[in-house]
């Protein structure tokens, strides 16, 4: 696993092995909405082909930067990291109010997967293109899960715990604040760039913040506190 520390902002980047992410036909099928019902045989066959090709078709990267405790101030509806103000809204601010500091993180499945999906759609293979696209989403989220475990182990030496992760675009935090978030990370962090409208490239990427400290808590994702209907974590 490759690791290096960026000279700017002391950000750590990592390349988790694909086999450590827990990706499988079942996890992808669940993300597709099949639940306990098996997908049709043609979908299963395509998923098997995609999984076998993934080692050559994705570049999984992730990383984080821990903000110094002196820079963090949490208010009822916003968070300050030094001169950077995040207008998170009260839902997220409340859940990191006990944090001693924050980690800013990002994960990605890499550009090759975007290219693969695009090529499949362009060639008319819409089913496989859609399945590759869905697989990329699953990889990005599983990489964030992997990163949480790595971060929890890294900060445990300080007797810190970690909170849930929170991302721009969710729980009233405007997605446009991706630009502020990435301003706290080195340029081209994990190979990710932003468009003017705050879209991450590669598309199958995630970013956000995680609270750190002795008093922070991880909670079940409580959909009743958030009105975002298409959240990937929403429970009906």
C-alpha positions in Angstrom: 0.0 0.0 0.0 1.5 3.3 -1.1 1.6 6.1 1.5 3.1 9.6 1.5 2.7 12.8 3.4 2.2 15.9 1.4 4.5 18.8 2.3 1.6 21.2 2.2 -1.0 20.8 4.9 0.4 17.5 6.1 -2.2 15.5 4.2 -1.8 11.8 4.1 -2.7 9.9 0.8 -3.2 6.1 0.6 -3.8 3.5 -2.1 -5.9 0.7 -0.4 -5.8 -2.7 -2.1 -9.0 -3.4 -4.0 -9.4 -6.7 -2.2 -9.6 -4.9 1.2 -12.7 -2.9 0.3 -15.2 -5.8 0.5 -16.5 -5.3 -3.0 -18.5 -8.2 -4.4 -21.5 -9.0 -6.6 -23.7 -8.8 -3.5 -22.5 -5.3 -2.4 -23.0 -4.0 -6.0 -26.4 -5.7 -6.3 -27.5 -4.2 -3.1 -26.5 -0.8 -4.3 -28.5 -1.4 -7.5 -31.6 -1.9 -5.3 -32.0 -5.7 -5.7 -31.9 -6.3 -1.9 -32.4 -10.0 -1.2 -33.7 -10.7 -4.7 -30.9 -11.9 -7.0 -30.3 -9.8 -10.2 -31.2 -11.4 -13.6 -28.6 -13.8 -15.0 -27.4 -11.3 -17.7 -26.7 -8.7 -14.9 -24.8 -11.3 -12.8 -22.7 -12.3 -15.8 -21.8 -8.6 -16.5 -21.0 -8.0 -12.9 -18.6 -11.0 -12.9 -16.9 -9.7 -16.0 -16.6 -6.2 -14.4 -15.2 -7.5 -11.2 -12.5 -9.6 -13.0 -11.5 -6.5 -15.1 -11.4 -4.0 -12.1 -7.7 -4.4 -11.2 -6.8 -2.9 -14.5 -9.7 -0.4 -14.7 -9.6 1.5 -11.5 -7.1 3.5 -9.4 -8.4 3.6 -5.9 -7.0 6.5 -3.8 -8.0 8.2 -0.6 -6.5 10.4 2.1 -7.1 12.9 4.8 -5.8 16.0 6.6 -6.3 16.6 10.3 -7.0 20.2 11.0 -5.1 21.6 14.0 -7.3 21.9 17.1 -6.5 25.6 17.4 -8.2 26.3 14.0 -11.5 24.6 14.8 -14.6 26.5 16.0 -18.0 24.9 15.9 -21.1 27.2 16.0 -24.8 26.2 15.9 -25.0 26.2 12.1 -21.5 26.5 10.9 -17.9 25.4 11.3 -14.7 27.4 11.1 -11.4 25.8 10.2 -9.1 28.8 10.6 -10.2 31.4 8.0 -12.4 28.9 6.2 -16.1 29.0 7.1 -18.3 26.0 6.3 -22.1 26.8 6.3 -23.0 23.2 7.2 -26.4 24.0 8.8 -27.4 22.8 12.3 -27.7 19.1 11.6 -24.0 18.5 10.9 -22.7 21.2 13.3 -24.6 19.6 16.1 -23.0 16.3 15.5 -19.4 17.5 15.5 -19.8 20.0 18.4 -18.0 17.7 20.8 -15.0 17.2 18.4 -11.6 18.4 19.4 -10.8 18.7 15.7 -11.7 17.5 12.2 -10.3 15.4 9.5 -11.0 16.6 5.9 -11.0 13.6 3.6 -11.5 12.5 0.0 -11.7 9.1 -1.8 -11.9 8.1 -5.5 -12.3 5.1 -7.8 -10.0 6.9 -10.3 -10.2 8.3 -13.8 -9.9 4.9 -15.7 -13.3 3.8 -14.4 -14.9 7.0 -15.6 -13.3 6.4 -19.0 -14.5 2.8 -19.1 -18.1 3.7 -18.3 -18.1 6.5 -20.9 -16.7 4.2 -23.6 -19.4 1.6 -22.9 -22.2 4.2 -23.2 -20.7 5.6 -26.3 -20.6 2.1 -27.9 -24.2 1.5 -27.1 -23.6 -1.0 -24.3 -25.8 0.8 -21.8 -26.4 -2.0 -19.4 -22.7 -2.6 -18.8 -22.0 1.1 -18.8 -24.6 1.6 -16.1 -23.2 -1.4 -14.1 -19.7 0.0 -14.3 -21.0 3.4 -13.2 -22.8 1.8 -10.2 -19.7 -0.2 -9.4 -17.6 3.0 -9.3 -20.1 4.5 -6.8 -19.8 1.5 -4.6 -16.0 1.6 -4.7 -15.9 5.2 -3.7 -18.1 4.6 -0.7 -16.4 1.4 0.3 -13.1 3.3 0.1 -14.5 5.9 2.5 -15.5 3.1 4.8 -11.9 1.7 4.6 -10.5 5.2 5.2 -12.7 5.6 8.3 -11.2 2.4 9.8 -7.6 3.6 9.0 -8.3 7.0 10.4 -9.8 5.5 13.6 -6.7 3.4 14.1 -4.4 6.4 13.4 -6.1 8.6 16.0 -6.6 5.9 18.6 -3.1 6.5 19.9 -4.4 9.9 21.1 -7.4 8.2 22.7 -9.6 9.9 20.1 -12.7 8.4 18.5 -14.2 9.4 15.1 -17.7 10.6 14.2 -19.8 9.7 11.2 -18.6 11.3 8.0 -20.4 14.3 6.5 -20.2 15.6 3.0 -21.2 18.7 1.1 -24.5 18.1 -0.6 -26.1 16.3 2.3 -28.0 17.5 5.4 -28.4 21.1 4.2 -24.7 21.5 3.5 -24.5 23.1 0.0 -22.5 21.2 -2.5 -20.8 24.4 -3.7 -18.7 24.3 -0.5 -16.7 21.5 -2.0 -14.4 24.4 -3.2 -13.8 25.4 0.4 -13.2 21.9 1.5 -10.6 21.2 -1.2 -8.9 24.5 -0.4 -7.8 22.8 2.8 -6.1 20.0 0.8 -3.1 19.9 -1.5 -3.8 20.6 -5.2 -5.0 17.6 -7.2 -5.4 15.7 -3.9 -5.8 11.9 -4.7 -6.0 13.0 -8.4 -9.3 14.8 -7.8 -10.2 18.2 -9.3 -13.4 20.3 -9.1 -15.4 21.9 -11.9 -16.8 25.4 -11.4 -20.1 23.9 -10.3 -18.2 21.8 -7.6 -18.5 18.5 -9.4 -15.6 16.2 -8.5 -13.5 14.6 -11.3 -13.2 11.7 -11.4 -16.9 11.4 -10.9 -16.8 8.4 -8.6 -15.3 10.3 -5.7 -16.4 11.3 -2.3 -15.3 14.0 0.2 -16.2 15.4 3.5 -15.3 15.9 7.2 -15.1 13.6 10.2 -15.1 14.7 13.8 -12.2 13.6 16.0 -11.9 13.6 19.8 -12.5 11.9 23.1 -16.2 12.8 23.3 -17.3 12.3 19.7 -19.8 9.6 18.9 -20.7 7.5 15.9 -24.4 7.2 15.3 -26.7 5.3 13.1 -27.6 7.5 10.1 -30.9 9.1 11.2 -32.9 9.8 8.1 -35.6 11.5 10.1 -33.3 14.5 10.7 -32.7 15.1 7.0 -35.0 15.7 4.1 -32.7 14.6 1.3 -34.7 11.9 -0.4 -32.0 10.5 -2.7 -29.3 10.0 -0.1 -27.5 6.7 -0.6 -27.8 6.0 3.1 -31.5 6.7 3.3 -33.6 4.0 5.0 -37.2 3.9 4.0 
